[in-house]
Amino acid sequence: MAADLPPEVACRGLAKTYDAGAPVEAVRPLDLTFAAGRTTALLGPSGCGKSTVLRMIAGLEEPTAGEVRIGGETPLELRRRAGLAMAFQEAALLPWRSVAG
């Protein structure tokens, strides 16, 4: 039933640049849509900006440009109203468990 699906996540022109003496472009402007009820993966090499994109979607990182909307609301609006949060992977990693070994 469509009413039971979580809201769509839409990123428009989302970008992040850090100022480390000289500008460092962490995430180039991108448009993404994560459809309601679908599983989506962000894939790429280490350091390509996947975690930065997820942090911007969760509202933990302020984008330099663009916007994130979750069901039409910003992450900040959702955090205040619905308790939006992010579960960090590092807290659950077990060093003796790996795909390499």
C-alpha positions as CSV (number, residue, x, y, z in Angstrom):
1,M,0.0,0.0,0.0
2,A,1.5,3.3,-1.1
3,A,0.5,5.1,2.1
4,D,2.6,2.7,4.2
5,L,5.8,3.5,2.3
6,P,8.5,5.8,3.7
7,P,8.9,9.1,2.1
8,E,11.1,9.6,-1.0
9,V,14.6,11.2,-0.4
10,A,15.5,13.8,-3.1
11,C,18.9,15.5,-3.4
12,R,19.1,18.4,-5.9
13,G,22.5,20.0,-6.7
14,L,23.9,18.6,-3.5
15,A,27.6,19.5,-3.1
16,K,30.2,19.9,-0.4
17,T,33.4,21.8,-0.5
18,Y,35.8,22.1,2.5
19,D,38.2,25.0,3.0
20,A,41.5,23.5,3.9
21,G,43.6,26.5,3.0
22,A,42.5,25.9,-0.6
23,P,39.0,24.6,-1.5
24,V,38.7,20.8,-1.5
25,E,35.7,19.5,-3.5
26,A,34.4,16.5,-1.5
27,V,31.2,16.1,-3.4
28,R,30.5,17.6,-6.8
29,P,27.0,18.8,-7.5
30,L,24.7,15.8,-7.9
31,D,21.0,14.9,-8.1
32,L,19.8,11.7,-6.5
33,T,16.4,10.3,-5.7
34,F,15.9,7.4,-3.4
35,A,12.4,5.9,-4.2
36,A,10.1,5.0,-1.3
37,G,10.0,1.3,-0.6
38,R,13.2,0.5,-2.5
39,T,16.7,-0.5,-1.4
40,T,19.5,1.7,-2.8
41,A,23.2,1.4,-2.4
42,L,25.9,4.1,-2.8
43,L,29.0,2.5,-4.3
44,G,32.4,3.9,-4.9
45,P,36.0,3.8,-3.8
46,S,37.3,5.0,-0.5
47,G,37.3,8.8,-0.2
48,C,34.8,9.5,-3.0
49,G,32.2,11.2,-0.8
50,K,29.7,8.4,0.0
51,S,29.7,9.1,3.8
52,T,29.6,12.8,3.2
53,V,26.5,12.4,1.1
54,L,24.8,10.3,3.8
55,R,25.8,12.8,6.5
56,M,24.2,15.6,4.4
57,I,21.1,13.5,3.9
58,A,20.9,12.9,7.7
59,G,21.4,16.6,8.4
60,L,24.7,16.0,10.2
61,E,26.7,17.9,7.5
62,E,25.6,21.2,6.0
63,P,25.8,21.1,2.1
64,T,27.8,23.9,0.5
65,A,25.2,23.9,-2.3
66,G,21.9,22.2,-3.1
67,E,19.3,20.7,-0.9
68,V,18.0,17.5,0.6
69,R,14.3,16.8,1.0
70,I,12.8,13.8,2.7
71,G,9.1,13.6,2.0
72,G,9.3,17.3,1.1
73,E,10.9,18.3,4.4
74,T,14.5,19.2,5.1
75,P,16.6,16.9,7.4
76,L,16.6,19.7,10.1
77,E,12.8,19.9,10.0
78,L,12.5,16.1,10.3
79,R,15.1,15.9,13.2
80,R,13.1,18.4,15.1
81,R,9.7,16.9,14.4
82,A,10.3,13.1,14.0
83,G,13.6,12.4,15.6
84,L,15.6,11.7,12.4
85,A,19.0,10.1,13.3
86,M,21.9,8.2,11.8
87,A,23.3,4.9,13.1
88,F,27.1,4.9,12.6
89,Q,28.7,1.8,11.2
90,E,31.9,2.1,13.3
91,A,30.1,1.3,16.5
92,A,29.1,-2.2,15.2
93,L,32.3,-3.2,13.3
94,L,34.0,-6.3,14.6
95,P,37.7,-6.4,13.6
96,W,37.8,-10.2,13.5
97,R,34.9,-10.3,11.0
98,S,35.9,-9.3,7.4
99,V,35.1,-10.2,3.9
100,A,38.9,-10.4,3.2
101,G,39.6,-13.2,5.6
